[in-house]
Amino acid sequence: YWVPSIAPSGMAFLTSSRYGAAWQGNLFVGALAGRFLVRIEWRQQGKGVRIERETRLLGELNERIRDVRQGPDGLLYILTDAFNGRSIRLLAD
């Protein structure tokens, strides 16, 4: 959880290797109030999960992130929440 709340919205585990090994298996969460995409690096620890690192992405867009999904091509697709909202394909380097 986040304090103050980022108003989490859609989330997706990245299973593809399109962005390299460092991102594979990471969790990506949209933030409505935060207006960014969160990348969460985690690992299994016993019966629980340990959060290793949180990175905030796409904050420069200053748009509410409504949903995030991995497409059949292995890339991440982000949907913004606005009257003139956008569908964004996050390209790999």
ZASE-703784 format. One record per residue: x, y, z of N, C-alpha, C in turn; residue in one letter. Coordinates in steps of 0.001 Angstrom, whole numbers, padded with zeros to 6 digits, always signed. Layout:
% ZASE-703784
XYZXYZXYZA ...
***
This chain:
% ZASE-703784
+000830-001180+000000+000000+000000+000000+000870+001237+000000Y +000261+002358-000344+000964+003628-000408+000272+004642+000491W +001071+005438+001208+000557+006543+002017+001343+007778+001624V +000700+008796+001056-000716+008812+000691-000985+007887-000488P -002241+007523-000624-002632+006590-001677-002333+007149-003064S -001834+006286-003932-001632+006662-005334-002883+006350-006151I -003911+005794-005500-005134+005332-006164-004777+004320-007252A -004258+003154-006835-003836+002155-007819-004986+001723-008711P -004656+001513-009974-005672+001059-010931-005196-000250-011532S -005195-000373-012835-004806-001617-013475-003382-002038-013143G -003157-003340-013201-001810-003838-012948-001552-005072-013789M -000265-005309-014043+000116-006468-014856+001507-006934-014457A +001679-008254-014428+003005-008839-014291+003583-008970-015693F +004798-008497-015883+005448-008603-017182+006117-009972-017274L +005648-010801-018188+006214-012138-018357+007162-012213-019541T +007104-011243-020432+007936-011282-021633+009352-010785-021334S +010244-011031-022253+011632-010573-022128+011905-009385-023053S +010853-008745-023573+011003-007640-024532+011777-006455-023973R +011742-006249-022658+012434-005124-022036+013722-005559-021336Y +014101-006801-021517+015302-007322-020882+014997-008058-019588G +015984-008762-019108+015823-009610-017926+015492-008812-016667A +015970-007569-016570+015745-006763-015369+014265-006459-015142A +013486-006372-016206+012059-006067-016077+011179-007311-016074W +011677-008413-016536+010869-009639-016622+010462-010081-015219Q +009172-010341-015034+008641-010749-013740+008241-009604-012842G +008540-008350-013244+008163-007190-012434+006663-006941-012524N +006140-006268-011507+004739-005873-011466+004648-004403-011856L +003702-004079-012731+003473-002704-013167+002065-002300-012749F +001959-001144-012061+000691-000682-011498+000434+000739-011964V -000772+000993-012474-001174+002348-012832-001553+003126-011584G -001340+004442-011615-001676+005308-010483-002574+006439-010966A -003812+006425-010503-004750+007480-010885-004397+008789-010190L -004271+008771-008877-003947+009997-008133-002489+010386-008339A -001613+009390-008413-000197+009668-008572+000189+010139-009953G -000598+009755-010948-000344+010136-012342+001000+009621-012848R +001249+008339-012594+002458+007690-013082+002232+006188-013138F +003187+005498-013702+003207+004039-013758+004274+003570-012782L +003929+002620-011931+004869+002111-010938+005413+000759-011399V +006730+000632-011374+007394-000651-011620+007866-001172-010274R +007413-002371-009914+007759-002963-008629+008609-004209-008858I +009819-004161-008336+010705-005320-008362+010500-006059-007042E +010256-007346-007109+009930-008128-005922+010583-009501-006009W +010570-010184-004868+011038-011565-004859+010278-012342-003795R +010164-013628-004033+009495-014525-003091+010377-014663-001863Q +009775-014573-000681+010504-014734+000567+009662-015595+001488Q +010006-016873+001577+009199-017796+002361+007817-017906+001761G +006802-017691+002579+005418-017728+002097+004932-016361+001645K +005782-015352+001758+005388-013994+001398+006198-013446+000247G +006112-012147+000097+006799-011428-000972+007551-010258-000352V +008751-010034-000837+009545-008885-000383+009674-007903-001548R +009290-006651-001316+009435-005601-002319+010884-005122-002278I +011555-005235-003406+012964-004843-003498+013124-003373-003877E +012316-002920-004837+012456-001552-005338+011172-001121-006022R +010881+000168-005931+009750+000776-006641+010296+001912-007497E +009937+001898-008775+010366+002952-009694+009129+003573-010319T +009064+004879-010314+007925+005590-010904+008289+006036-012313R +007435+005676-013260+007662+005942-014677+006535+006791-015244L +006801+007479-016326+005821+008232-017114+005184+009398-016363L +005788+009831-015289+005263+010976-014536+005229+012256-015356G +006135+012347-016322+006196+013551-017166+004942+013718-018015E +004178+012657-018196+002926+012763-018954+001873+013541-018176L +001957+013490-016846+000988+014124-015958-000445+013706-016302N -000616+012403-016546-001933+011854-016856-002232+010695-015913E -003507+010569-015555-003934+009454-014712-003807+008153-015505R -003154+007170-014928-002978+005880-015587-004124+004970-015146I -004995+004632-016081-006188+003844-015791-005914+002340-015826R -005122+001904-016800-004902+000464-016943-003541+000206-017560D -003006-000960-017274-001745-001409-017866-001884-002898-018156V -001482-003287-019342-001577-004687-019777-000367-005055-020616R -000043-006333-020586+000965-006849-021509+000247-007356-022736Q +000656-006874-023898+000040-007300-025145+000606-008626-025622G -000030-009220-026633+000449-010489-027190+001847-010377-027804P +002266-009132-028097+003613-008907-028635+004661-008785-027525D +004233-008898-026255+005147-008822-025120+005430-007423-024624G +004868-006403-025281+005059-005014-024865+003972-004599-023877L +004245-003549-023108+003265-003003-022179+002418-001946-022873L +001120-001976-022595+000174-001000-023119-000467-000293-021934Y -000476+001030-021993-000979+001852-020905-002147+002675-021422I -003205+002738-020635-004386+003525-020981-004506+004668-019988L -004565+005913-020503-004727+007064-019616-006216+007383-019467T -006530+008088-018381-007907+008364-018003-008176+009864-018131D -008696+010270-019261-009026+011670-019496-010044+011730-020627A -010644+012889-020809-011598+013069-021901-010927+012725-023232F -009694+013168-023387-008928+012873-024593-007794+011883-024261N -008124+010857-023463-007144+009877-023013-006438+009177-024166G -005353+008513-023822-004520+007879-024837-004282+006411-024498R -003992+005672-025538-003473+004316-025402-002013+004405-025815S -001126+004014-024917+000311+004172-025131+000971+002809-025165I +001778+002582-026176+002583+001361-026242+003983+001737-025782R +004447+001085-024725+005762+001360-024181+006781+000537-024945L +007597+001223-025721+008577+000534-026569+009821+000169-025797L +010439-000930-026182+011697-001378-025582+012857-000742-026320A +013935-000466-025598+015150+000072-026237+015836-000981-027066D 
***
